[in-house]
């Protein structure tokens, strides 16, 4: 979402009256070492009437990706990450003294419960920037675009402390777990930024889900400027769905192949929409990508019984 462009789709978002909105990163395009400029670009976003209206009526949680973190494709080597973190947390109204403020990175989690139905939703918000080791540049014709997979065991997206934190979160009780990751997790390698550049990290995530027997995991991702649903089928694990919503007011002209894609992709401006029906004996989770008209361009209903060991 570029802060200097109109955001008419947020009007459509409000028409659906969401109970929670999750920002997946690239919420502004900062791309700077100048923290005054970064803050000014957040204020451009804050001043947008439709953003302000959505914010006034809908609870929001957020993570960052590279452009609001600081620089395109930046990782742990970005020298202004602590200053950027302070601006990020202040903009998204993170309470003073919260655990998120006390530790490195911006990862956090939330649990929402319905005492009447005795159901709980866990939202886990990852930080794929602060601790990420350098990506491996693509220098051969064997791969495509900017980056190639590198299975070095020293590569990491989350860092040791965040991995340990995530394990503790997955051990907590929950009926459905939405894991927000700014970059795609469950798709096919395409040479852009994603978990596929660090295959050992994908294996580590799958192994952690299996080890903790964490039922109900669904990934939410952004970054690529189009919307799609990917399903990763890993041995010994239930299907891991990854709903990618990435195009509030930005587009991309080339759709990358993805053998894990379910249905079609959406190349127009869009937003992700998740609707949970807790009333059913086997609750359903609707995973949608909606365009500016409100029409579902990607649509898949998943029963919670399919997201269990």
C-alpha positions in Angstrom: 0.0 0.0 0.0 1.6 3.2 -1.1 0.9 6.1 1.1 0.8 8.7 -1.7 -1.9 6.8 -3.8 -5.7 6.6 -3.2 -7.0 3.6 -1.3 -10.6 3.2 -2.5 -10.7 -0.5 -1.7 -10.7 0.3 2.1 -14.3 1.6 1.6 -15.1 -1.9 0.4 -13.4 -3.4 3.4 -15.5 -1.4 5.7 -18.7 -2.5 3.9 -17.9 -6.0 5.1 -17.6 -4.8 8.7 -14.5 -6.8 9.7 -14.0 -7.6 13.4 -10.2 -7.4 13.0 -7.9 -6.2 10.2 -4.4 -7.6 9.9 -1.7 -5.5 8.1 0.9 -7.9 6.6 3.6 -5.4 5.8 4.6 -2.9 3.1 1.9 -0.8 4.8 3.8 2.2 3.6 6.8 2.6 1.3 9.5 4.2 3.5 12.7 3.0 1.9 15.1 5.2 3.7 17.7 5.6 6.5 16.1 9.0 7.3 13.8 8.4 10.3 12.1 11.8 9.9 11.2 10.8 6.3 10.0 7.4 7.5 7.7 9.0 10.1 6.4 11.5 7.6 5.3 8.7 5.3 3.5 7.0 8.2 1.7 10.3 8.8 0.7 10.5 5.1 -1.1 7.2 5.7 -2.7 8.3 8.9 -4.1 11.4 7.1 -5.9 9.4 4.5 -9.7 9.7 5.3 -10.5 6.0 4.4 -7.6 4.7 6.5 -8.6 6.9 9.4 -12.2 5.7 9.1 -11.3 2.1 9.0 -9.0 2.6 12.0 -11.7 4.3 14.0 -14.1 1.4 13.7 -11.9 -1.7 13.3 -9.3 -3.2 15.6 -6.0 -3.5 13.8 -2.8 -5.6 14.3 0.3 -5.3 12.1 3.7 -6.5 11.1 6.1 -5.0 8.7 7.8 -6.0 5.4 10.8 -4.5 3.8 9.5 -1.2 2.6 8.1 -0.1 6.0 11.0 -1.8 7.8 13.3 0.5 6.0 14.8 -0.7 2.7 13.9 -3.0 -0.2 14.7 -6.6 0.6 16.4 -5.6 3.9 17.2 -8.0 6.7 19.2 -8.0 9.9 21.9 -5.8 8.3 19.6 -2.7 8.2 21.2 -0.2 10.5 18.1 1.7 11.5 16.0 -1.3 12.7 15.7 -0.1 16.3 14.7 3.4 15.3 12.3 2.0 12.7 10.8 -0.3 15.3 10.0 2.6 17.6 8.2 4.5 14.8 6.3 1.4 13.8 5.1 0.6 17.4 4.1 4.2 18.0 2.1 4.4 14.8 0.3 1.1 15.5 -0.5 2.2 19.1 1.5 -0.5 20.9 1.0 -0.1 24.6 4.0 1.2 26.6 5.7 -1.5 28.6 4.4 -4.4 26.4 6.5 -7.4 25.9 6.8 -6.5 22.2 8.6 -3.3 23.2 11.0 -5.1 25.6 12.5 -7.6 23.2 14.3 -7.3 19.8 12.0 -7.5 16.8 8.2 -6.9 16.5 6.8 -10.4 16.7 3.7 -10.8 18.9 0.5 -12.8 19.4 -3.1 -12.3 20.3 -5.8 -14.8 21.5 -9.5 -14.1 21.1 -12.0 -16.3 22.9 -15.7 -16.8 22.9 -16.7 -18.0 26.3 -20.1 -19.0 25.2 -19.0 -21.2 22.3 -15.8 -22.1 24.1 -13.7 -21.5 21.0 -10.5 -19.6 20.6 -8.6 -17.9 17.8 -4.9 -17.3 18.0 -3.2 -14.7 15.8 0.6 -15.1 15.7 2.4 -12.1 14.1 5.9 -13.0 12.8 8.8 -10.6 12.1 10.6 -11.8 9.0 13.0 -8.8 8.8 14.9 -8.0 12.0 16.7 -11.4 12.3 16.8 -12.5 8.6 20.2 -13.5 7.3 21.3 -12.3 3.8 19.5 -13.8 0.8 21.6 -15.6 -1.8 21.7 -13.7 -5.1 20.8 -15.6 -8.3 23.8 -15.6 -10.6 23.0 -18.5 -12.9 20.4 -19.4 -15.5 19.4 -22.4 -13.4 17.2 -20.2 -11.2 15.0 -17.2 -11.9 14.6 -13.6 -10.8 16.7 -12.2 -8.0 17.3 -15.0 -5.5 17.9 -18.7 -5.4 17.3 -21.3 -2.6 20.1 -21.8 -0.1 19.9 -24.7 2.3 22.7 -23.5 4.6 21.8 -24.4 8.2 23.0 -20.9 9.3 20.3 -19.2 7.3 17.3 -17.9 9.2 14.2 -15.8 8.8 13.2 -15.7 12.5 16.3 -16.1 14.5 16.8 -18.4 17.5 14.9 -16.4 20.0 11.9 -15.9 17.8 11.8 -19.6 16.9 11.8 -20.4 20.7 9.0 -17.8 21.2 7.0 -19.3 18.4 7.3 -22.8 19.9 5.8 -21.5 23.1 2.9 -19.9 21.2 2.1 -23.1 19.3 2.0 -25.0 22.6 -0.8 -22.7 23.8 -4.4 -24.0 23.3 -6.3 -22.7 20.3 -8.9 -24.0 17.9 -7.6 -21.9 14.9 -4.2 -20.3 14.5 -3.6 -17.6 11.9 0.2 -17.1 11.4 0.9 -13.7 9.8 4.1 -13.7 7.8 5.0 -10.7 5.6 6.4 -13.0 2.8 4.8 -16.1 1.3 5.3 -19.5 2.9 3.3 -22.2 1.1 3.9 -21.4 -2.6 6.3 -22.6 -5.2 9.8 -21.0 -5.5 9.7 -18.0 -7.9 12.9 -16.2 -7.3 11.5 -13.3 -5.3 11.6 -13.0 -1.6 9.9 -15.8 0.3 10.4 -18.7 2.6 11.4 -20.8 -0.4 14.8 -19.2 -0.5 15.6 -20.9 2.9 14.3 -24.5 2.4 15.6 -25.5 5.8 13.4 -22.8 7.5 10.3 -24.2 5.8 11.2 -27.7 7.1 11.8 -26.2 10.5 8.3 -24.6 10.5 6.6 -27.8 9.4 8.6 -29.8 12.0 7.7 -27.4 14.7 4.0 -27.6 13.9 4.3 -31.4 14.0 6.3 -31.4 17.2 3.9 -29.2 19.1 0.9 -30.9 17.5 -0.5 -27.5 16.8 -3.8 -27.9 15.1 -5.6 -25.3 13.1 -2.6 -23.5 11.5 -3.4 -21.2 8.5 -0.7 -18.8 7.1 -1.5 -15.3 6.0 1.1 -13.6 3.7 1.6 -10.6 1.5 4.5 -9.0 -0.4 4.0 -10.1 -4.1 1.3 -7.6 -5.2 -1.2 -10.3 -6.2 -3.6 -12.4 -4.2 -3.7 -16.2 -4.2 -4.3 -19.3 -2.1 -1.4 -21.8 -1.8 -1.6 -25.2 -0.1 1.7 -26.9 1.1 1.4 -30.6 1.5 4.2 -31.8 3.7 4.8 -35.4 4.9 3.2 -36.2 8.3 1.3 -32.8 8.4 -2.1 -31.7 7.5 -2.4 -29.3 4.5 -0.9 -25.9 5.3 -3.0 -23.2 3.7 -1.3 -19.8 2.9 -3.7 -17.0 1.9 -1.7 -14.3 0.2 -3.4 -10.8 0.1 -1.1 -8.2 -1.3 -2.5 -5.4 -3.3 -4.4 -2.6 -1.5 -3.3 0.0 -4.2 -0.3 -1.7 -5.8 -0.3 -4.2 -8.7 2.2 -6.5 -10.5 2.2 -7.2 -14.2 3.6 -10.7 -14.1 2.0 -13.7 -12.3 4.6 -16.3 -11.3 3.8 -20.0 -11.7 2.8 -21.7 -8.5 2.0 -25.5 -8.5 0.6 -25.1 -4.9 -2.0 -22.5 -6.0 -5.6 -23.4 -5.6 -7.9 -21.8 -8.1 -7.0 -18.6 -9.9 -4.9 -15.6 -8.7 -6.2 -12.1 -8.4 -4.1 -9.4 -10.1 -6.4 -6.5 -9.3 -6.5 -4.5 -6.1 -7.9 -6.7 -3.4 -8.0 -7.7 0.3 -8.1 -11.0 2.1 -11.2 -12.0 4.0 -11.5 -14.8 6.5 -14.9 -15.8 8.0 -15.1 -18.4 10.7 -18.4 -20.2 11.4 -18.0 -21.5 14.9 -21.6 -22.6 15.1 -21.1 -25.7 13.0 -20.2 -28.9 14.8 -17.2 -29.0 12.5 -16.4 -25.2 12.1 -15.7 -23.9 8.7 -13.1 -21.3 7.7 -13.7 -19.3 4.5 -10.6 -18.1 2.9 -11.3 -15.4 0.3 -9.6 -12.7 -1.8 -12.1 -9.9 -2.6 -11.7 -7.2 -5.2 -12.9 -3.6 -5.0 -16.4 -4.7 -5.9 -16.5 -7.1 -3.0 -16.6 -10.1 -5.2 -14.6 -13.1 -4.1 -12.0 -13.8 -6.7 -10.4 -16.6 -4.7 -12.7 -18.7 -2.5 -12.0 -21.8 -0.5 -13.9 -23.2 2.5 -11.9 -25.4 4.9 -13.3 -27.4 7.8 -11.3 -27.4 11.0 -11.3 -31.1 11.0 -9.0 -30.9 7.9 -6.5 -28.9 9.9 -5.7 -31.5 12.5 -3.3 -34.3 13.2 
